[in-house]
């Protein structure tokens, strides 16, 4: 049986929840209920998260600033190391010199 990734996930979903033994209309009914339940969870979860973030915006701004600093340092160091490697590959005879 040759299946791509999506077909395997659908097959796993059908086997896990026993949908393979239902009629087509029962499967559609079950899948509709699952989609509605997921929509309610995502909708109410997003409302809760926005209200939770509005309670103390200074705390979240502080955390976002810390995260952005960490990411900024990571990407700067990654960029500088890549730029150094490019310099070494383009100019292999160039060496760092000491003025002492």
C-alpha positions as CSV (number, residue, x, y, z in Angstrom):
1,X,0.0,0.0,0.0
2,X,1.7,3.2,-1.2
3,X,0.4,6.3,0.6
4,X,1.7,9.8,0.9
5,X,2.0,11.6,4.2
6,X,-1.5,13.1,4.2
7,X,-3.2,9.8,3.3
8,X,-1.3,8.1,6.1
9,X,-2.5,10.7,8.6
10,X,-6.1,10.3,7.5
11,X,-5.8,6.5,7.7
12,X,-4.3,6.8,11.2
13,X,-7.2,9.2,12.2
14,X,-9.8,6.7,10.9
15,X,-8.2,3.7,12.5
16,X,-7.6,5.5,15.9
17,X,-11.2,6.7,16.3
18,X,-12.8,3.6,14.6
19,X,-14.3,5.6,11.8
20,X,-13.5,2.9,9.2
21,X,-16.4,0.9,10.5
22,X,-19.0,3.7,10.2
23,X,-21.2,4.6,7.2
24,X,-20.3,7.6,5.2
25,X,-23.0,9.8,6.8
26,X,-21.9,8.8,10.3
27,X,-18.3,9.7,9.4
28,X,-19.3,13.1,8.1
29,X,-21.4,13.7,11.3
30,X,-18.5,12.7,13.5
31,X,-16.0,14.8,11.6
32,X,-18.4,17.8,11.7
33,X,-18.7,17.5,15.4
34,X,-14.9,17.3,15.8
35,X,-14.4,20.4,13.6
36,X,-17.1,22.4,15.5
37,X,-15.5,21.3,18.8
38,X,-12.0,22.4,17.6
39,X,-13.4,25.7,16.4
40,X,-14.9,26.4,19.8
41,X,-11.7,25.5,21.5
42,X,-9.6,27.7,19.3
43,X,-12.0,30.6,19.3
44,X,-12.4,30.6,23.1
45,X,-8.7,30.0,23.6
46,X,-7.8,33.0,21.5
47,X,-10.2,35.1,23.5
48,X,-8.7,33.9,26.7
49,X,-5.2,34.5,25.6
50,X,-5.9,38.1,24.4
51,X,-7.6,38.9,27.7
52,X,-4.8,37.3,29.7
53,X,-2.2,39.4,27.7
54,X,-4.2,42.6,28.3
55,X,-4.0,42.1,32.1
56,X,-0.4,43.1,32.5
57,X,1.0,44.4,29.2
58,X,4.3,45.6,30.8
59,X,5.2,42.0,31.7
60,X,4.6,40.8,28.2
61,X,6.5,43.7,26.7
62,X,9.4,42.9,29.0
63,X,9.3,39.3,27.9
64,X,9.0,40.2,24.3
65,X,12.0,42.5,24.6
66,X,14.1,39.8,26.2
67,X,13.1,37.3,23.5
68,X,13.9,39.8,20.7
69,X,17.3,40.5,22.3
70,X,18.1,36.8,22.5
71,X,17.0,36.2,18.9
72,X,18.9,39.4,17.7
73,X,22.1,38.2,19.3
74,X,21.7,34.7,17.9
75,X,21.1,35.9,14.3
76,X,23.9,38.5,14.6
77,X,26.4,35.9,15.7
78,X,25.1,33.5,13.0
79,X,25.5,36.1,10.4
80,X,28.9,37.2,11.5
81,X,30.2,33.6,11.6
82,X,28.8,33.1,8.1
83,X,30.4,36.3,6.9
84,X,33.7,35.3,8.4
85,X,33.5,31.9,6.6
86,X,32.7,33.6,3.3
87,X,35.7,35.9,3.8
88,X,37.9,32.9,4.4
89,X,36.7,31.1,1.3
90,X,37.1,34.1,-0.9
91,X,40.4,35.3,0.5
92,X,42.1,32.2,2.0
93,X,45.5,33.8,2.3
94,X,44.1,36.7,4.3
95,X,44.9,36.2,8.0
96,X,44.0,38.3,11.0
97,X,47.1,40.4,12.0
98,X,48.3,41.6,15.4
99,X,49.5,45.2,15.7
100,X,51.6,44.3,18.7
